[in-house]
Amino acid sequence: MTAAVLADDFIDLLSKSGLLSDDEIASVQYRLRLGHCETAKEVGKILVRNRVLTHFQAEHLLQGRWRGLVLNEYKLLGVLGAGGMGWVYSAQELNSQWKVAIKVLGKERRDNKGMLARMQLEAQAGMRLSHPNILRTMELNQTEDAYGQMYYLVMELVKGITPLELYSINKKIDWRHACDIIGQAAKGLQYAHDQGLVHRDVKPENLLVRKEGTVKILDFGLAMMDENDEEFTMAMIFGQDRVGTADYVSPEQTVDSYTVDQRADIYSLGCAFYFMLTGSVPFPVSSTGKKVACHRRKRPKDIRSINPDVPLEVAEIVKKMTAKRPDRRFPKASFVEEAVAPFAERQEIQFDFAAVLRARIRQAEQHWKLKRKRPSSDAISRVASSIAGEAAEAKIDTGLRDDTQLDEQAKKSPHRSLGTDRK
C-alpha cells in the first residue's frame, strides 16, 4: 500500500488488524477528525502523533500488512531485537497496560524441529524459574497466521544491554562493575542449579544489564530437566551431543553436554568474566575446532597482561572458575558470588537503547543474509561499527517511548518473520 491510498483503506486495515476495536476506531475518528484526511499516510501520522499507534504498527499498515500485529491477546508494539530463532518484540496486553516481550519463531524456522524443541525447553525452564536475576517466562503459546501455525514465548520485558554491547559502547568495563555483574549472574545461576537446571550456554550475550545495574540471565533453551527425557530428544534432533557456544563452552561440555553439572556453567561464566575484564574472548582463534581444542588443553593469556588494573585476586578468581578440570573450579555458583563480593561495585550505566536495537538488528540481518555464524572473536568490532554508524540508519520503534512522526525508512525493514502479508 502506498501513501496515495485513501484514508478509508487504512482504517479498514486497522480494523482487520485487531489493534483497536470498531468502537475505539469510531471514537478515534471522531476525536481526531480523521474524516478530513485524504490519504492513508495522513491518517497514520495523526494516529502516531496522538499515540494511538506506534511507528511499527503504522508502517505495517501503510504497507498493507495487517496480519500478525495481534497475537491472541497481545498487540505488538515494536522491535526489541533478533536472534537465531527469530525476532523479539515489545507487546502489550489488549485489555490492559501490561507490557511484555514476545519471542517469535521466524516463519523460515517454523518447520525446524530443533528450533521448536529449544523454544519449548526454554519455556519449560523459564516458567519453572522465579528469581530477580533471571528473565521470567510467562507462557509458550501458539496461533495461526497466513503461513500456518506459529509459536511464541511471552517473557518479562527488560530494557537492558549485554556486556558485549556495554563494552562496545564504553570501550571497557570497570573491573569492579564486572565483579558485580558476575556476582549477580552467579546468584541467578545458583538458584537455577538448585532447581536441577544447568544453563549450558552462559555467555555475555545471554546476560542483560539494566541502567541501574541489575542483571538478568536469558535463554535457558539448553537447560534441560534432569527428570525428563529432553536430553535424548535434543541429541536426536541436533544429531550430536555438543551444544553451547564455542568461545565460552567448558572442556567437558565439548565431549558430552548431557552429563555436565553446574560446574560447566561456572566455567562459561568465568569465560564471560574474562571477556568483561579484557575485551577479548579467552581464545580468539579462527575456527570452532581450534576454540574447542584450546578450551581442552590451553590456558588463556594472563588477564593482568591485558588489563593491569585488574587486581591479582580477581584474576585468580577467573583462573579458578576456568580450570580445565571441574573438580578444581568453585564447586557452586554461590561460591563465585562470595568470592567476587569484596570487589564488586554496583554501577549505573548510560546507553541509547534505540541505537543498541539498531545495531542488533543490523547484525541479525547480516547474519541471515550471509547464512553463516558471526565470528565471536570479531564481535566487539562488529557491534562498535554498527553503533558508530547508527546516525545514518532509520529509527527502530521499540514501542517503549513516545514518537512524533512516521519513519519513512521503516518501510525497508525486513521484519516479516511474523507472517504478515499484503492485502
Beta strands, then each sheet from edge to edge (+ up, - down):
strand 1: 70-71
strand 2: 74-82
strand 3: 86-93
strand 4: 99-105
strand 5: 137-145
strand 6: 148-155
strand 7: 160-161
strand 8: 207-210
strand 9: 215-217
sheet 1: 1+ 2- 3+ 4- 6+ 5-
sheet 2: 7+ 8- 9+
end
